[in-house]
């Protein structure tokens, strides 16, 4: 893999992380209805404001490498998101 390909791969990962993070921010700010979030498995699910706020609060406390891993896990599917939420907040 060339250096350029690695850079593009990293850029795609960063865009993916911003994408799930942005969606969680919208869900946290949505006061009327739960916000619909699209996951990498292609499915959409609504995420409540409470769950989104808890996850964002946790993400903000993590070191960058750990934050990236958590973004990657959460972005996979709704089940992954819920398992991380349950693990972190009981």
N, C-alpha and C positions, 0 to 999 in steps of 0.2 A: 504494500500500500504506500503510495507516494505521500509526501508531506501535505500536498494540496488536498488529497482525498481525506487525510486525517483531519485537516482543518475544516473541511466541509462536513465531515461526520460530527465533529465537536459542535459546529454551528447548528446543525440539525438537532442535536441533543439539547443545546441551550434554548433553541426556539421551542422545542417540545416542553421544556421545563417552564418557560415563561407562559406557554399556552395553558397548561394546567393551573399554574399559579394565578394567571389572569382570570380564568374561569372561577376559581375558588374565591378570588376577591369579589367578583360580581355576585356570587352566591352569598357572600358575607354581607354585602351591601344591600341585597334585595330584601326589603322589609315586608313586601306584600305577599309574594309567593316564593316557594323554593325555586332555585335557579337550576336549569337543565345544563348538565355538564357532559361533554362528549369525551369518551375514553378511547385509548389506542385500539381496543378490540372492536371499535366501530359502533358501540352501543352508546345510547344516551340515558342518563338517569338524573332525577332531580336530587339535589343536595341541599339539605336544610341550612338555614343561616347559622344555626348553632354549631353544626358539624364543621362547616367551612371556617368559622371563626376559630374553633379549637385547633384545626389543622394549621391554619395560617399562623396562629400564635406559636405553635410548636415549631413550625418551619423557621420562623424568625429567630428562634433561640439556637438553632443548629449552626454548626460550622459549615462552610461552603461545600465541602466534599460530602458531608452527611446530608445536607439539604438536597444536593443533587441526587443522591441515592433515594431519598424519600420522595422527591418529585417523580423519579422514574417509577417507583413502586406504585404510587398513587395514580399515576397516569394510565397504568395498565388496564384497570377495570374498576367498576363500582365495588366489587367484592374486595379488591385490594385496598381501595380507599377505606372501606369500612373496617377491614382487619387492622390497618394502621391506626385508625381512630380508636378502635377498641383497645389496642395494645398500649397506646399512649394515654388514653383518658379513662380506661377501665370500663 
